[in-house]
Amino acid sequence: MSTELSGPGSAKRNPGWEPAGPGLPRTARVRNDAPISAMGLIVKVVLLGMVAGIAIWAAFPLAEAEKWFGLAVLAVTTAALFYLYLTPRHIPAKYLLPGTIFLIAFQVFPVLYTASTAFTNFGDGHRGSKDDAIVAIQSSSVKQVPGSTEYALSIATEGDPATGSMVFLVTDPKTGAVSAGDAEGLRQLDAAEVTVAPGGRVTAADGYTVLNFGQASARSKEITDLVVPTSGGALRSAGLSRAYEGTAIRAYDVGCDCVTDSESGRTWTADEATGSFVAADGERLSQGWKVNVGLKNFTQMLTDPNISGPFFGTLLWNFAFGIGSTGLTFLLGMAIALALHSPRMRGTNLYRVLLILPYAMPSFAMLLIWRDMFNTDFGLINNLFGLGVDWFGEAWSARAAVLLVQLWLGYPYMFLVATGALQAIPKELTEASSVDGASPWQSFRAVTLPLLLVALSPLLIASFAFNFNNINAIWLTTEGGPFAADNPRNGATDLLITYTYRLAFGAQGAEFGMAAAVSIFIFAIVATVSAISFRNTRKQEEVYS
């Protein structure tokens, strides 16, 4: 057998086997057409079938929305996956491609989308296109006028009665036809699919859940706010059982590119730079549209006194919080690790179990407990020490409180990694320094600490990056407060990430464009600090290697 494999004609007699590379015995061969096992074939068929199913499922919405570029990317990606996994070639790519796709989908694309949003005015009042804004302006100005058609109304949802999309089921008093209406408009339903009670009220409809009085009352605000566009104006509810088709008093005029109010005679002209309809006196309609504003969000963030002042104050505290949280936890964790590393210490296993308890607890639960412990009236901290400090009522006491909470939550992690690093340091080095006459402090400073920093610097950098964006530590304790009376959007303990969250989802209205600009700023800061720190870490490794 070995003679046949190593003979000069073996490559011709066994075309599936190839000679080994240089430096290897001629008897070594690499098989490149080995048959796939039955289980492997089943797994491949199932996975590729799932890929095809997901591609088909995603293709229809893309085609319906006329997103041709996205559809092309989907088709090319699917074809590449099928080609790659149905051929025996490109073995490395079979392993690299799935990770690359997930990296693009969950890392690169979100970053690019956030960056693109930072250059727009996207937010409340500026979410859709100009046509969407015109429809919203006209629909919101609908009023009932004498002679308006009234309809029998049933409130329904598509799906769950408490959370499903709201739909009006209306019956035309003249024809008896039943239509379903939502923000997209009216669509007539087949008579065979609905059940209509005497008086014209719909009691059942295929595909819809008709709400009873109690269910509808619980969503009364949504019912009142729902406006259904029609050819003659818009449909709005008048209670829970009647609806009327009103007339819009504000209409869009293409000639002047403006909106005119038929009652007051006021005119609002379109301003493409801001994505708003603006009157001569500067008044803007609340409904606008999404436009590109260039660097406005970034310049406003840095130059507007109402934003830049709180922003830079928050930035300084953010650095203090990130450095303080990382540095204090490292110092305490390292000190405990050094104490337990001493050969004279007894019961170290018990101490280690007790010391890592904070690390074993869910952090969000511990943050809520610490928030109650700092309560001014009944908190454990004040009662235990006989204090009357309003911890979360003053800026500096609130900052000290959150740093103390971070110290308690973070030191077990630093203790664990420092313990591992200490155990990796050869004892001969410290013993040699002692023989040379170095004191314990000199030995620690000259030998132990530099070697610890070489091992732990990447972890300290990662810890700083985590704490720089540690939204849980602030949001679950102080919620960014305390707040100044003249600035309810930016608190004394706010980090940039909590400030961004409040901009994006705050009660005063979402500003996604500004929030995205702050996010880009955060990304740049963390990336710069990390790059500089890693560069210094490599220099340390070169010195001590």
C-alpha positions in Angstrom: 0.0 0.0 0.0 2.7 2.5 1.0 4.7 1.5 -2.2 1.7 2.4 -4.4 1.2 5.7 -2.7 4.8 6.8 -2.9 5.5 5.5 -6.4 6.0 7.8 -9.4 2.6 6.9 -10.9 0.6 7.2 -7.8 -0.7 10.7 -8.6 -2.3 9.3 -11.8 -3.7 6.2 -10.2 -5.1 8.2 -7.3 -6.2 11.6 -8.7 -7.9 12.5 -5.4 -4.6 12.5 -3.6 -1.9 15.2 -4.1 1.8 15.2 -3.2 2.6 17.0 0.1 4.3 20.3 0.2 8.1 20.8 0.4 9.8 19.4 3.4 7.1 16.7 4.1 7.4 12.9 3.3 6.2 12.0 -0.2 3.8 9.5 1.5 1.8 12.4 3.0 -1.1 13.4 0.8 -4.0 15.9 1.1 -7.4 14.8 0.0 -9.5 17.6 -1.6 -12.6 15.7 -2.8 -13.5 13.6 0.3 -17.2 12.8 0.3 -19.3 14.8 2.7 -21.0 12.7 5.5 -24.8 12.3 5.5 -25.1 14.4 8.7 -23.0 17.2 7.1 -25.1 17.1 4.0 -28.3 17.4 6.0 -26.9 20.3 8.0 -25.8 22.1 4.8 -29.2 21.6 3.2 -31.0 22.9 6.3 -28.8 25.9 6.7 -28.9 26.9 3.0 -32.6 26.4 3.0 -32.9 28.8 6.0 -30.7 31.3 4.1 -33.0 31.0 1.0 -36.1 31.4 3.2 -34.8 34.5 4.9 -33.7 36.0 1.6 -37.2 35.4 0.1 -38.9 36.8 3.3 -36.7 40.0 3.1 -37.0 40.4 -0.6 -40.7 41.2 -0.8 -40.7 44.2 1.6 -37.6 45.6 -0.2 -39.3 45.3 -3.5 -42.6 46.7 -2.2 -40.7 49.7 -0.8 -38.7 50.0 -4.1 -35.4 49.7 -2.2 -33.6 48.3 -5.2 -30.0 48.8 -3.8 -30.9 46.8 -0.7 -32.6 44.1 -2.9 -29.4 43.9 -5.0 -27.2 43.5 -2.0 -29.5 40.8 -0.7 -29.4 38.9 -4.0 -25.6 39.2 -4.3 -25.1 38.1 -0.7 -27.4 35.1 -1.0 -25.8 34.0 -4.3 -22.3 34.3 -2.8 -23.4 32.1 0.1 -24.8 29.4 -2.1 -21.7 29.5 -4.4 -19.3 29.3 -1.5 -21.0 26.5 0.4 -21.9 24.4 -2.7 -18.4 24.2 -4.0 -15.4 22.4 -2.4 -13.1 25.5 -2.9 -12.3 28.5 -0.7 -12.1 26.7 2.6 -10.9 29.7 4.6 -13.8 31.9 3.3 -16.3 29.4 4.5 -15.3 30.2 8.0 -14.7 33.9 7.5 -17.8 34.9 5.6 -20.5 34.3 8.3 -18.5 36.4 10.8 -17.9 39.1 8.2 -21.6 39.3 7.4 -22.6 39.6 11.1 -19.8 42.2 11.6 -21.2 44.3 8.8 -24.9 43.8 9.9 -24.4 44.5 13.6 -21.4 46.7 13.8 -20.5 48.5 10.5 -24.0 49.2 9.4 -25.2 50.7 12.7 -22.1 52.9 12.9 -22.6 54.1 9.4 -26.4 54.7 10.0 -25.6 56.6 13.2 -23.0 58.7 11.3 -25.5 59.5 8.5 -28.2 60.5 11.0 -25.8 62.9 12.8 -25.9 65.1 9.6 -29.7 65.4 9.6 -32.5 67.0 11.6 -34.2 63.6 12.2 -36.4 63.8 15.3 -39.9 64.6 16.5 -41.6 66.7 13.8 -38.9 65.7 11.3 -39.3 62.0 10.8 -40.6 61.5 7.3 -40.6 63.1 3.9 -42.1 66.5 2.9 -45.1 64.8 1.4 -45.7 63.0 4.8 -45.4 66.4 6.5 -48.0 67.9 4.2 -50.5 65.1 4.8 -49.9 65.4 8.6 -50.5 69.2 8.5 -53.7 68.9 6.5 -55.0 65.9 8.5 -54.4 67.5 11.9 -56.3 70.7 10.8 -59.5 68.7 9.9 -62.6 70.3 11.5 -66.2 69.2 11.4 -68.4 71.6 9.3 -72.2 71.7 8.8 -73.2 68.9 6.5 -70.2 66.7 7.2 -71.0 63.0 6.6 -71.3 60.9 9.8 -70.5 57.2 10.0 -71.3 54.5 12.4 -67.9 53.7 14.0 -66.4 50.6 15.6 -62.9 50.6 17.1 -60.7 47.7 16.1 -57.1 46.6 16.1 -54.9 44.3 14.1 -53.8 41.8 16.7 -53.7 42.4 20.4 -56.5 44.7 21.7 -54.1 46.5 24.0 -51.1 47.0 21.7 -52.3 46.3 18.1 -52.4 48.9 15.4 -55.6 51.0 15.7 -58.2 50.8 12.9 -61.6 52.5 12.4 -64.3 50.3 11.0 -66.9 52.7 9.5 -70.2 52.1 7.7 -71.3 54.5 5.0 -74.8 55.6 5.8 -75.8 55.9 2.2 -74.5 52.7 0.7 -74.0 50.5 3.7 -70.4 49.7 2.6 -67.9 48.9 5.4 -64.4 50.3 5.2 -61.3 50.0 7.4 -59.3 53.2 8.0 -55.9 54.0 9.5 -53.2 56.6 8.9 -52.7 55.2 5.4 -56.3 55.9 4.3 -59.6 54.0 3.8 -60.0 50.6 2.1 -63.4 49.0 1.5 -64.0 45.5 3.0 -65.8 42.6 1.4 -69.4 42.4 2.7 -68.9 38.7 3.3 -66.0 39.4 5.7 -67.9 41.6 8.2 -70.9 41.4 10.5 -73.0 44.6 10.8 -75.5 45.2 13.6 -78.7 47.2 13.1 -77.7 50.8 13.0 -74.7 50.1 10.9 -72.1 49.3 13.7 -69.6 46.6 12.8 -69.5 43.8 15.4 -67.0 41.5 13.7 -64.6 41.6 10.8 -62.1 39.1 9.4 -58.5 39.9 10.4 -59.5 42.5 13.0 -60.3 42.5 16.7 -63.3 44.7 17.5 -62.8 46.3 20.9 -65.5 46.5 23.5 -66.3 49.8 25.3 -63.8 49.1 28.1 -60.9 48.2 25.8 -61.6 51.2 23.6 -61.8 53.6 26.6 -58.3 52.4 27.7 -56.9 53.7 24.3 -59.1 56.8 24.1 -56.1 59.1 23.4 -55.0 57.0 20.4 -58.5 57.0 19.1 -58.8 60.8 19.4 -55.4 61.3 17.7 -56.0 58.9 14.8 -56.8 60.8 11.5 -57.8 58.8 8.4 -57.1 60.6 5.2 -59.9 60.6 2.6 -60.5 62.1 -0.8 -62.6 64.9 0.7 -60.6 65.6 3.8 -60.1 63.2 6.7 -62.0 61.0 9.0 -62.0 61.5 12.8 -63.8 60.0 15.7 -66.6 61.8 17.6 -66.7 59.5 20.6 -66.5 55.8 20.5 -69.4 55.0 18.2 -69.5 57.9 15.7 -67.1 59.3 13.2 -67.2 62.3 10.8 -65.5 63.3 7.6 -64.2 66.8 8.2 -62.5 69.4 6.0 -58.9 70.5 6.4 -58.6 74.3 7.0 -54.9 74.2 6.1 -54.0 73.3 2.5 -50.8 73.0 0.6 -50.3 75.2 -2.5 -47.8 73.8 -5.0 -47.4 77.2 -6.7 -46.0 79.0 -3.7 -44.7 75.9 -2.0 -46.6 76.9 1.1 -49.4 76.0 3.5 -52.3 78.4 3.8 -54.9 78.5 6.6 -58.3 79.2 5.1 -59.7 80.6 8.4 -56.9 83.0 9.5 -55.3 83.6 6.1 -51.8 82.9 7.4 -49.2 81.4 5.2 -46.2 79.2 6.0 -43.6 78.9 3.3 -41.4 75.8 2.9 -37.8 76.2 4.1 -35.7 73.4 2.6 -32.7 74.2 4.8 -34.5 73.4 8.0 -37.2 71.1 6.7 -40.1 73.2 8.1 -42.9 75.5 6.9 -42.1 79.0 8.3 -44.3 82.0 8.5 -43.1 85.6 7.8 -42.8 86.3 11.6 -40.7 83.1 12.1 -43.4 80.8 13.4 -42.9 77.2 12.3 -45.5 74.5 12.0 -44.8 71.5 14.2 -44.8 69.0 11.4 -41.7 69.2 9.3 -39.6 66.7 7.2 -36.2 65.2 7.4 -33.4 67.0 5.6 -29.6 67.1 5.6 -28.3 69.9 7.8 -24.6 69.3 7.3 -22.4 70.1 10.3 -25.1 72.0 12.1 -25.6 69.5 14.9 -21.8 69.4 15.6 -21.3 73.2 15.4 -24.4 73.7 17.6 -23.1 71.3 20.1 -19.8 73.1 20.3 -20.8 76.8 19.9 -24.4 77.2 21.2 -24.0 78.5 24.8 -27.2 76.7 25.8 -25.7 73.4 24.7 -21.9 73.7 24.8 -21.8 74.8 28.4 -23.6 71.8 29.8 -22.0 69.6 27.2 -18.4 70.4 28.2 -19.3 70.2 31.9 -20.7 66.7 31.2 -17.6 65.8 29.2 -15.3 66.7 32.1 -17.4 64.7 34.6 -17.6 61.8 32.2 -13.8 61.6 32.1 -13.6 61.9 35.9 -16.2 59.2 36.3 -14.5 56.9 33.8 -11.0 57.4 35.3 -12.2 57.4 38.9 -14.3 54.3 38.5 -11.4 52.4 36.8 -8.6 53.8 39.0 -10.4 53.3 42.4 -11.5 49.8 41.6 -8.1 48.9 40.3 -6.3 50.2 43.4 -8.7 48.5 45.9 -8.8 45.3 43.9 -5.0 45.2 43.6 -4.5 46.0 47.3 -6.7 43.1 48.3 -5.0 40.8 45.8 -1.6 41.7 47.3 -2.8 41.1 50.8 -4.2 37.7 50.0 -1.2 36.8 47.9 1.0 37.0 51.0 2.2 33.5 52.1 1.5 34.6 55.7 -2.2 35.1 55.0 -4.5 32.3 56.3 -8.1 31.5 55.1 -7.5 33.0 51.7 -10.1 30.8 50.0 -12.8 32.0 52.3 -11.9 35.6 51.9 -11.9 35.3 48.1 -15.4 33.8 48.1 -16.7 36.6 50.2 -14.9 39.3 48.3 -16.3 38.3 44.9 -19.9 38.3 46.1 -20.7 41.8 44.7 -19.4 40.5 41.3 -21.8 37.5 41.5 -24.9 39.7 42.1 -26.9 41.2 39.1 -25.6 44.7 38.8 -28.9 46.3 38.0 -30.4 44.9 41.2 -27.5 46.1 43.2 -27.7 49.6 41.7 -31.4 49.8 42.8 -30.5 48.6 46.3 -27.7 51.2 46.6 -30.1 53.9 45.4 -32.4 53.1 48.3 -29.5 52.9 50.7 -28.6 56.5 49.9 -32.1 57.7 50.5 -32.1 60.8 52.6 -35.0 59.9 54.9 -34.8 56.1 55.4 -31.6 55.1 53.7 -29.2 52.8 55.4 -26.1 55.1 54.9 -27.7 58.0 56.8 -29.3 55.9 59.5 -26.1 53.8 60.1 -23.8 56.8 60.5 -26.3 59.3 61.9 -26.1 61.6 58.9 -28.7 63.8 57.2 -27.0 64.2 53.8 -29.2 64.6 50.8 -27.0 62.4 48.7 -28.8 62.8 45.4 -29.9 66.4 46.0 -26.5 68.1 45.6 -24.1 67.8 42.7 -20.9 66.7 44.5 -22.6 64.4 47.0 -24.4 62.6 44.1 -21.1 62.2 42.2 -19.4 60.8 45.3 -22.3 58.4 45.8 -22.1 57.0 42.3 -18.3 56.6 42.5 -18.7 54.8 45.8 -21.3 52.5 44.2 -19.0 51.8 41.3 -16.1 51.0 43.7 -18.2 48.4 45.5 -19.4 46.8 42.2 -16.1 47.0 40.4 -13.4 46.0 42.8 -14.1 42.2 42.7 -13.3 42.1 39.0 -10.0 44.0 39.5 -9.3 41.7 42.5 -9.7 38.6 40.3 -7.6 39.8 37.4 -4.9 41.1 39.7 -4.8 37.8 41.6 -4.2 35.9 38.3 -1.5 38.4 37.2 0.3 38.1 40.5 0.3 34.4 40.4 2.0 34.6 36.9 4.9 36.7 38.2 7.9 34.5 39.0 8.8 34.6 42.6 12.5 34.6 41.6 12.2 38.3 40.5 10.9 39.6 43.9 13.3 37.4 45.8 16.2 38.7 43.7 15.2 42.3 44.5 15.1 41.4 48.2 18.5 39.9 48.0 19.8 43.1 46.4 18.5 45.0 49.5 15.2 46.4 48.2 12.5 47.1 50.7 9.0 45.6 50.1 7.8 48.9 48.8 10.8 49.3 46.4 10.3 45.7 45.2 6.6 46.3 44.5 7.3 49.6 42.7 10.2 48.4 40.6 9.2 44.8 39.9 5.6 43.8 40.8 3.7 46.9 39.7 5.3 47.3 36.2 4.7 43.6 35.5 1.1 43.9 36.7 0.5 46.9 34.4 1.9 45.1 31.4 -0.6 42.3 32.0 -3.5 44.4 33.1 -3.2 47.5 30.8 -5.6 46.1 28.1 -8.1 45.2 30.8 -7.8 48.7 32.3 -8.4 50.3 28.9 -11.4 48.1 28.3 -12.7 49.0 31.8 -12.3 52.7 31.1 -14.2 52.4 27.8 -17.0 50.4 29.6 -17.3 53.0 32.4 -17.2 55.9 30.0 -20.5 54.6 28.6 -21.9 53.0 31.7 -25.5 54.1 31.4 -26.8 51.7 34.0 -24.6 53.1 36.8 -26.1 56.5 36.4 -29.6 55.8 35.1 -30.5 53.3 37.8 -29.2 55.5 40.7 -29.5 59.2 40.0 -31.1 59.2 36.5 -28.5 61.9 35.8 -29.7 64.3 38.5 -29.7 66.6 40.3 -30.8 69.0 37.7 -30.5 72.8 37.7 -33.8 74.7 37.6 -32.9 76.3 34.3 -31.6 73.1 32.6 -33.8 70.1 32.9 -32.0 68.3 30.1 -28.6 68.0 31.6 -27.9 66.8 35.2 -24.9 66.9 37.5 -24.2 63.2 37.2 -25.1 62.8 33.6 -22.6 61.0 31.4 -22.5 61.8 27.6 -24.4 58.5 27.1 -27.3 59.4 29.5 -27.4 62.9 28.0 -27.6 61.3 24.5 -30.4 59.0 25.7 -32.3 61.9 27.1 -31.9 63.8 23.8 -33.1 60.8 21.8 -36.0 59.7 24.0 -36.6 62.5 26.4 -40.1 63.8 27.3 -39.3 67.2 25.6 -39.1 65.6 22.2 -36.7 63.3 20.4 -33.7 64.8 18.7 -32.2 61.8 17.0 -29.8 63.9 14.8 -28.3 65.7 17.7 -28.1 62.5 19.7 -26.3 60.8 16.8 -23.8 63.6 16.7 -23.0 63.2 20.4 -22.7 59.4 19.8 -20.1 60.1 17.1 -18.2 62.4 19.6 -18.3 59.6 22.2 -17.0 57.1 19.7 -14.1 59.4 18.7 -13.1 60.1 22.3 -13.1 56.4 23.3 -11.3 55.4 20.1 -8.6 58.0 20.6 -8.0 57.2 24.3 -7.9 53.5 23.5 -5.5 53.9 20.6 -3.1 56.0 22.7 -3.3 53.6 25.7 -2.7 50.5 23.6 0.4 52.3 22.0 1.8 52.9 25.4 1.0 49.4 26.5 3.1 48.0 23.6 6.0 50.2 24.6 5.7 48.8 28.1 5.8 45.3 26.8 8.9 46.0 24.7 10.7 47.4 27.8 9.8 44.5 30.1 9.9 41.7 27.6 
